[in-house]
Amino acid sequence: MHHDLKVGMQPRFLNGVHVKTGVRFAATMAMIAVLSLSTNRAADASSSKWLSISAGGDHTCAIRTDHALFCWGDNQYGQVGDGTSTERTTPTRVGTSTSWTSVTVGGYNTCAGHKTGSIYCWGRNDFGQLGDGTTTDRPTPTKVGASTSWTSVSTRARHTCARHTSGSIYCWGNNFNGQLGDDDVTNHLSPTKVGSSTNWTSVAVGDDHTCARHSSGSLYCWGRNNFGQLGDGTTTNRADPTKVGTSTSWTSVTSGFRHTCARHTSGSIYCWGFNEYGRLGDGTTTNRPQTSRYLVQLDQRHRRSSLHLCAPQLRLHLLLGTQHPRTSW
């Protein structure tokens, strides 16, 4: 039966579907799609599995099991690496690569190792700590030189060091206290070799000092030493690698603000330098330009772990004491 429509009237049916019903159905489906998308994103975030994490001054970065890199936190210098200076309160993807192998976070800068053997850095660059030959801040990953032969990288607020496949160590950035280890105090905007040795196995960057393990098992430190953080028994700055004692039995080292800790083959941990808040773990708040030992006893399943200054969820039993082997320690 034909129905005439007056001007201004709306049809109740369109292609056999009631108009109001169709509109409501479309709105419902759109809402379901939005809710589904939000749920999937939340599920993806909550189900992410992570390989490694590094925390800096005010930002954090982590590598997921698919080797994608995410950062979050303060971003005023572009240290999150997402191309902006917007603070991020949740993990934010750094580029699209799924080939990141390591990440190290400094004060306002970040560096990461890539599967190609390259190193990329981003964020604040006021002292050349990004190693790209400039002092321009970078909000996205910027390649350090042309080399594809890096094995590890360590950064802090003002300088960065990395180990090369040749066994050499290169450093760049601020060098006011000799922390680049090239026997001068001139800043370097690109990688500069530390001495002539090609037998370094690892490097750890502190606030204004650097320490590295030699293949002989010896430990060397250089840079600022105002609190004895170089472990040579003095408070004299060193612009080239200076041996820590006479031991050749160190397995790993980590450098902090103005203190250093290392693990010995005996299973003991030694710390030295600035001891405010008892950060050396020797039961005092006395600064130590010589090593101060404490033994960390872990559950058996953790005995082969690398050195960590903080170990949440582990049962730690600290047997405190001090040891000063030889006057050079």
N, C-alpha and C positions, 0 to 999 in steps of 0.2 A: 504494500500500500504506500503510495507516494505521499510524502509529507513536505509541505511548503515551509520554508524557514523565513521568518521575518528578519529584516535588517537588524543587526545587533545581537541576535540570538546565537548561541553556541550549540553545536551539535552534541548530543549526548553520547553518540557512538562514532568511532573512527576505525574503519577496517574491521568492524565486528567487535571492537573492544570498547568497553565503557571508558570514557575519557578520564573521569575521576579515578577509577580503579587503576587505569594505566599509569597515571601520574604517581599515585601512591606506590604502585609496584616498582616503578623506576627509581623512586626516591629510596625505597627500602633496599633495593639491590645495590644502589650506590653506597648507602650506609654500610651494608655488609661488606662491600669491597674495601672500603676505607678501614673498617675494623679488622678485616682479614689481613690487610697490608701491615697495619700497625702491629698486629699480633705476630706476624711472621718476622718483622724486623726485631721485635723484642725477643722472640724465640731464638733468632740468629745470634743476637748479642749475648743472650744468656747461655747459649750452647757453645760459644767460641772456646777453642782450646788454644793455649798460649805456649810458645816455646821458651821465650826469655823476656825479661823486663829490666828496665833501667830507670831510676828516679834521679832527678836533678834538683836544682834549687826550687823551682815552682812548677815544673812540668814533668811528665812521665811518658815513656814510650815503651811499646811492647811489640814483639813479633808473634804473629799467629802461626798455627801449625801449617798453614798453606804458604807461609813465608811472606804474607802481606804485613805491612808495617802500620801501626796506629800510634798516635800521640794525643795527649790531652793536657789541659792546664793553662797556665799563663802563656800568652802568645804575642806579647807586645813587640817582640823582635822577629816574629815569624818562626820561632823555635818549634812550633807544632808541625810546620812543614806543609801546611795545606794551602799555601799561597795567599793567606790573609794574616791579619794581626788581631783576629777575633779570639777572645778567650773561649776555650772548649772545655766543657764540663763532662763530656763523655768521649770515649775513644773515637778519634777521627782519622780516617784513612789518609796515609801519605802517598799520593800518586796512585798508580795502578799496578806497579810492579809486584810480583809474587816471587822475587828472587833475593830478598834480604836475608842475610845470614847472622848479623849481629847488630846491636845498637848500643850506643853509650851516650848518656845525657849529661850535659854540663850545667852551668848556671843559667844562661839564656841561649844556649846553643846545643845542637845535636849532631852526632855523626853516626854513620851506619856503614857496615860492610855489605857489599853486594856479591852475588854468586859469581860475577864476572871477575872478581878480584879487585874491583875498583872500590874506592871509599868516597862517600858523599857526605857533605856537611851542610848545615843550614842554621839560620837564626842570627844572633848577634855576631858582629865581625869587627869590633872596634880595634882589636889588636892583631887582626889577621888570623884568628883562631880557626877560621873555616878553610884556610889553606888554598884559596883560589887566586892568590896573588893580589888581592884587593883588601880594602877595609869596608866594603859595602855589605850591609846586612842582606841576608838572602832568605825569603819566605818559602822557598822550595829547595829540595835537594840539589846541591851543586857539586860537581865532580872535583876531587882533589887531584890536580895534575893529570897526567896522561897514563900513569902506571895502572896496570891491572894485576899487580903482583903483591898486594897487601894481604897479610894474614890476620891482623887484629888492629884495633884502634881504641884509644882511651882519651877522653877529653874531660876538662873541667871548665871553669868560667872563662879563663883567658888564654889557655894554650892547649894544644893537642899533640899527641904522639902516636905513632903507629909502627908496627913491625912489618918489615918487608920479607918476601920469600928468601931473599939472600941472607937473612939472619941479621941484617942491619936494622937500626932504629932511626927513624926520622921524626923530628919535632918541628912545630911551627906555632906562631902567635907571640904572646908576650914573653919577654926574656929579661925583664928588669933585674931578676935575681939569679940569672944563669940557668933557669929551669929547662931551657932547650938543649943544654949539654954540649954546646959547640964551642965552649971556651971563650965566649964573649957575652955581652949583655945587650946586644942589639936585637930588636924585634925582627922576626922573619915572617913574611906573608905567604910563603910556600914551604914545602917540606925541606928540612935541612938535616943532613946526616949527623948523628951523634958519634963522634970519634971515628975510629977506623975498624972497630970490631964487627965481625959478621957472625958472632956466636951468641946473640941474644935470643932468649926463648919467650920472654913476655915483658910487657911494660905497663906501668900503672901511674897515671897522672894524678897528682894532688893539687891543692889550691895554687901554690907557687913553687912546688917541687915535683920531682919525678923520680921514680925508682924502677929498676929493671932487674930481671934475673938473667944470669949468664949461664951458658950451657955447662960450665964447670960446677954449677951449683952455688956459685958466689952471688952475692947481692950487692948492687951498686945504687947509690942515690945521688942526686944533684939538684941545685937550685937553692931556694931560701932555707935557712937553717936557724932562724932566730929562737926556736924552741927545741932545737936538737932533733928535728924531724928527719935529718939525714942519717942519724944513728952512728956518727963517727966520733962521738964523745965530745964534740965541740958545738959552738953556736955560730960558726963561720960559714957564710954562704959559699957554695961550690959551683963553678961554671962548667965543670966536666965531671964525668962519672967518678964517684969516690966510693971505695969499697966499704961495706959495713962489716967491721970485724974481720976475722980470719976464716970463718966457717965456710965450707963448700957443700953445705947440706940443706940449703933452702929449697923449698918446692914451689912456693907461690908468695906473692906480695900484693898488698893493696895500700893505696895512699889516700889519706883523708884530708881534712881541712889543713891542719898543721901537725899531723901525726901520721905514723906509718905502722902497719902490722904485717907480719910475715909468718908463714908456717915452716917449721923445721921438719926434717925427715924423722926426727924422734917422735913426732906427733905433737910437740909443744908449739905454742904460739907465742911470739915475741912482739912487743909493741914499744914504741919510743916516740918522744916529742912532747907536744902540748898535752897536758893532762887535766885540763879543766873538766869538771863534771866526772872525773874518774874514767875518762875514755880509754886509758891504757889498761885498765882492768887489773891493776896491781894492788888494789885496796887503798890507794892514796889519791891525792890530787896534786902530787908533786911532778913537775916536768922532768922528763928523762931524756938526756942526750945520749944515753946508753940504753941497751935493750932491757926491757922489763918483762919478765915472763909470766904467763899464766897458762895453765893446762886446761884445755876444754875437752871434757869427756862426754862423748855422744853415745846414743844408742848404737849398737853394733852395725846396724844397716846404714849409718851415716858416716862411718869411720873413713871412708874413702872420698868423702866430699871435699871440694875445694874450699878455700878459706872464705868465710863470711863473717863480717863483724856483727851482723844480726842474724839470728836463726830462729824465727818464730816456729812454734809447734814442736820444737826439739827439747828434750829434757837435758838442760845444761847443768853440769856440776862444775863449778869453778874452784880449782885448787890454787889459791893465790900464793904468790911468792915472787921473789926477785932473783935475778942471776946476772952477774957482771963478769963474764969470762974475758979476761985479758983487758988491759987498760985502754985498748983501742975501741972497745965496745961502749 
